[in-house]
Amino acid sequence: MILLFQSPAFSLTYNTDCLWLAASWSGLQDADTSLANCAIILQFTAELKCTKLLCDSSQALDGWDEIGQWVSTQYLPRLAAAGINAIAWINAHDWHTRKVIGDFIQNSTRPFIVTFDEGATAYEWLRRFLYIAPPKP
């Protein structure tokens, strides 16, 4: 694992064995830092040509309400366009945060996202996930 970015509430690593990004959110989130952290994920997705993302929000707390709509309608489609085909998303333990994140995941059509309650299952699913592109018209 290579640490790409770290702050008190967010870190991003690159898994050199699996060739994917791993984002970890912790503590209170706010719109400004969440938007900046999303931009960091997008930047490294393009730079490293990643197709998978392990997103761990198990330790995240409130603060997603303000950007939930933007994440589902703007950010996740941009992440897919940058190359991310699959996200294994580890649910927040905080119930409110879990609901907000679940809502924007449910309202997203791209990339393919599956939620998990613990990290080992998410890791294994993402490791085994094989993306097959739909045929071009």
C-alpha positions as CSV (number, residue, x, y, z in Angstrom):
1,M,0.0,0.0,0.0
2,I,1.2,3.5,-0.9
3,L,-0.2,6.4,1.0
4,L,-1.2,9.1,-1.5
5,F,-3.0,11.6,0.8
6,Q,-3.8,11.9,4.5
7,S,-5.7,14.3,6.6
8,P,-7.4,13.9,10.0
9,A,-10.7,12.8,8.5
10,F,-9.6,11.2,5.2
11,S,-6.8,9.1,3.7
12,L,-6.2,7.7,0.3
13,T,-3.9,4.7,-0.5
14,Y,-3.0,2.8,-3.6
15,N,-3.1,-1.0,-3.2
16,T,-0.1,-2.0,-5.4
17,D,-1.1,-5.7,-5.2
18,C,-4.6,-5.3,-6.4
19,L,-4.1,-2.0,-8.4
20,W,-7.0,-0.1,-6.7
21,L,-7.5,2.9,-4.6
22,A,-8.7,2.7,-1.0
23,A,-10.4,5.8,0.5
24,S,-11.0,5.9,4.3
25,W,-13.3,8.5,5.8
26,S,-13.3,9.0,9.6
27,G,-14.9,11.4,12.1
28,L,-17.0,14.5,11.2
29,Q,-17.2,15.4,7.6
30,D,-18.1,18.7,6.1
31,A,-19.0,19.7,2.6
32,D,-15.8,21.6,1.8
33,T,-13.4,19.0,2.9
34,S,-15.5,16.2,1.4
35,L,-15.6,17.9,-2.0
36,A,-11.8,18.4,-1.8
37,N,-11.3,14.7,-0.9
38,C,-13.6,13.6,-3.7
39,A,-11.4,15.7,-6.1
40,I,-8.3,13.9,-4.8
41,I,-9.9,10.5,-5.5
42,L,-10.8,11.7,-9.0
43,Q,-7.2,13.0,-9.6
44,F,-5.5,9.7,-8.6
45,T,-8.1,7.6,-10.4
46,A,-7.0,9.3,-13.6
47,E,-3.3,9.4,-12.8
48,L,-3.1,5.7,-11.8
49,K,-5.7,4.5,-14.3
50,C,-7.6,2.7,-11.5
51,T,-10.8,0.8,-12.2
52,K,-11.7,-0.2,-8.6
53,L,-12.2,1.7,-5.4
54,L,-12.5,0.4,-1.8
55,C,-14.4,3.1,0.1
56,D,-14.4,2.8,3.9
57,S,-16.9,5.0,5.7
58,S,-17.2,2.8,8.7
59,Q,-15.7,5.5,11.0
60,A,-17.4,8.5,9.3
61,L,-19.8,10.7,11.1
62,D,-22.4,13.2,10.1
63,G,-21.7,15.8,7.4
64,W,-22.7,14.1,4.1
65,D,-26.2,15.6,4.0
66,E,-25.0,18.7,2.1
67,I,-23.3,16.9,-0.7
68,G,-25.4,13.7,-1.1
69,Q,-27.3,14.8,-4.1
70,W,-24.1,16.1,-5.8
71,V,-22.3,12.8,-5.1
72,S,-25.0,10.7,-6.8
73,T,-25.7,13.0,-9.7
74,Q,-22.3,14.6,-10.4
75,Y,-19.4,12.9,-8.7
76,L,-20.1,9.2,-9.1
77,P,-20.7,9.6,-12.9
78,R,-17.5,11.6,-13.2
79,L,-15.7,8.9,-11.3
80,A,-17.1,6.3,-13.7
81,A,-16.1,8.4,-16.7
82,A,-12.5,8.6,-15.2
83,G,-12.3,4.7,-15.1
84,I,-13.8,3.4,-11.9
85,N,-16.1,0.5,-12.7
86,A,-16.7,-0.9,-9.2
87,I,-16.8,0.4,-5.7
88,A,-16.9,-1.8,-2.6
89,W,-18.3,0.6,0.0
90,I,-18.0,-0.2,3.7
91,N,-21.0,1.1,5.6
92,A,-20.8,3.7,8.3
93,H,-21.4,2.5,11.9
94,D,-23.2,5.9,12.5
95,W,-26.8,5.2,11.5
96,H,-27.6,8.7,10.2
97,T,-24.4,8.7,8.1
98,R,-25.1,5.2,6.9
99,K,-28.6,6.3,5.7
100,V,-27.4,9.4,3.9
101,I,-24.6,7.4,2.1
102,G,-27.0,4.6,1.3
103,D,-29.4,7.1,-0.2
104,F,-26.9,8.6,-2.6
105,I,-25.5,5.1,-3.5
106,Q,-29.0,3.9,-4.2
107,N,-29.7,6.9,-6.5
108,S,-26.5,6.3,-8.5
109,T,-26.4,4.3,-11.7
110,R,-22.6,4.4,-12.3
111,P,-20.2,3.0,-11.3
112,F,-21.4,-0.4,-9.9
113,I,-21.5,-0.1,-6.1
114,V,-22.0,-2.8,-3.5
115,T,-22.2,-2.0,0.3
116,F,-20.7,-4.1,3.0
117,D,-20.8,-4.1,6.8
118,E,-17.2,-5.1,7.3
119,G,-13.9,-4.6,5.5
120,A,-12.8,-8.2,4.8
121,T,-15.9,-9.1,2.8
122,A,-15.7,-5.8,0.8
123,Y,-12.0,-6.4,0.1
124,E,-12.6,-9.9,-1.1
125,W,-15.6,-8.9,-3.3
126,L,-13.6,-6.2,-4.9
127,R,-10.6,-8.4,-5.4
128,R,-12.8,-10.9,-7.3
129,F,-14.9,-8.4,-9.2
130,L,-14.4,-8.6,-12.9
131,Y,-15.9,-5.9,-15.1
132,I,-17.1,-6.8,-18.5
133,A,-17.9,-3.8,-20.6
134,P,-21.2,-3.8,-22.4
135,P,-21.0,-4.1,-26.2
136,K,-20.7,-0.9,-28.1
137,P,-23.7,-0.1,-30.3
